[in-house]
Amino acid sequence: MFEFDQYLGFLAFIIILLIGFWVMLFLTAIIPYWIGGAVKEMMDERKEKKRLEKEKA
């Protein structure tokens, strides 16, 4: 029915498909979460800096 070369090609296709799926999941889920956390931290630092400047004045 299938020759060994076709079986290897099918396995390669499935592996590449799964790798693409997990990369897509990583890019659409983890990267925005990471960027959002970095932005929130940056805003908190600016707020803290303004608060400290207000206390000195």
Secondary structure, DSSP 8 states (H G I E B T S, - for coil): ---HHHHHHHHHHHHHHHHHHHHHHHHHHHHHHHHHHHHHHHHHHHHHHHHHHHHH-
